[in-house]
């Protein structure tokens, strides 16, 4: 259920970005979604986001840059060891220059570069480029 919520939210962002909208309103929300958006913000794919009323159903208002080509959450579990992350990235992302694979690890939700630096593996949440 949680990965479906994440996938629906990411698809809303991609569709809003393709339409040229400046913002996207996501609901319902989850903690994993907030972590995923933090990584996207840190990497410059979105400007900012604001969590509105997190104690109830909650909403997230995302300010878009126009840089998102594609963004997907995997609905199946894909376990990766630290050694396998680079091979997975080459297989899933279109080029080496841009894009990130997001992985949930014992150290938290990380992109593939941070996971390689910390030498930790985990489950793939999704990717964006």
TIGUMI-753780 format. One record per residue: x, y, z of N, C-alpha, C in turn. Coordinates in steps of 0.05 Angstrom, whole numbers, plus 5000, padded with zeros to 4 digits. Each point is the difference from the previous one (the first is absolute). Layout:
N
XYZXYZXYZ ...
end
This chain:
129
501649765000498450245000501750255000 502250015016501650235002501450074974 500949804985501350064975498150094978 497549935002498050104981499550295005 499950085026499650285006502450174989 502449905004502450134990499950024970 499349784986499950004971497950204989 497750015013497950184991500950295003 501450065022500950275005502250084980 501849824994502150064981498950044972 498049844992498750034974498650274998 498750095022498750275000502150224996 502349975012502150204996501050004971 500449774988501049984973497950124981 497449945004497950104982499850305003 500150115025499950295004502350144987 502449875002502450124988499850004969 498949794988499749994971497950204990 498050065017498050204992501050285004 502250035014501150275004499150135025 498749855018499050125025502450065019 499750215016502250085018499949845026 497649895007499849855025498349754995 500349815019498449765000499149955029 497549925003498949945027499749705002 501549895020500049715003498549925026 498349804998498749895023499149724993 499849815018500950005028503150005001 501150035023502950025003501049775018 502749964999501249815018502850115007 501249885020502750085008502149944979 499649774986501849934978499950204977 497650104995499750204979501550265007 499950085025501450245009503049954996 501049775007502949944997500850004970 498349894983500549994971500150294989 498150175009500050284991502450155011 501049945024502450135010502449944982 500249754990502249934982499750154974 497650024989499550144975500750305004 499350115023500750285005503050045003 501349825014502950025004501549984973 499049854981501249964974499150214979 498250185008499250214982497849944980 498549795005497849934981497450145007 499750085025497750175008501050235016 498550225000500850245014499749975030 497549945008499449985029497449855003 499449915024497449885005499250075029 497450005004498950075026497949795008 500349895024498149815010497850155014 497549954992497750145011498449805016 499650055025498349845019500949715000 502449945010501049725000498649815019 498550115019498749835021497549864990 498750114980497649884989500849854974 498450024979500749884975502550134989 500250265001502450144992500150064970 501550214993500550074973502850114998 501249984977502650124994499750174976 500950255002500050184977502950024990 500549914975502749984989500350224979 502250155002500750204979501949874981 499250004974501549854980502050184985 502249894991502150144985499549974970 498849774992499849944971502349824991 501449875019502249834993499449705000 497649925009499349725003499249884973 501649814990499349864975498249765007 500949845019498449775009500649945029 498049905014500349955028498149775007 501049785010498449775005500849875027 498049885013500449845023499649714992 501749825009499749724994497949885019 498149854989497949885016500849735010 502349904991500949745010502650055016 500749805016502450035017502549914984 501950184999502549944986502250055021 501249785010502250025019502650034986 501750185010502650044988502249995022 502249874993502450035017501550254992 501850085016501550254994501649974974 501049754994501649964976498350004975 497349955002498349984977498750264992 500350215016498650254995500850134974 502650004994501050134975498949854976 500049745000498949854977497050054997 498650025022497150064998499550284988 501650195009499850284990500450014970 502149864990500650004971497749874985 498749805011497949864987497450164999 499450165021497550135003499950294989 502250145003500150284991500950034972 499150204985500650024972502950074994 501250185016502850074995501550035026 502650034999501650035024499950295011 499350194983500250285008497950085021 497649904998497950095019498349775008 498550055022498249805010501049875026 498149925017500749885025498149785007 501149795012498549785010499750045030 497649985011499550055028499649735014 501649965022500149755014499450045029 498349835012499650005029502049815013 501650105018502149855013499750015030 501649855014500050035030500950285009 501450154983500850275006497950214993 497749924989497950184992499649984969 498550184990499550014971502250164987 501549884981502350124988499849974970 501550184985500349964972502349814995 500449914976502049794995502950105006 500650254996502750105005500649995030 498150095017500449995029500249715010 498449824988500149725009502749884993 501150074977502649894992502250125019 499850265006501950125019500049875027 497649945010499749885026500249695000 500249894976500349714996497749845013 497550094994497749865010498149934977 498749785003498049924981497250035011 498049914986497350035009498049934978 497650115003497949954980499650254983 499649964975499650224981497250115003 499750265005497450135001499150094972 501950124986499350104973502450154988 499450154979502250154987498850254987 501750204995499250244986502350094983 499250134977502050124982498750224984 
end
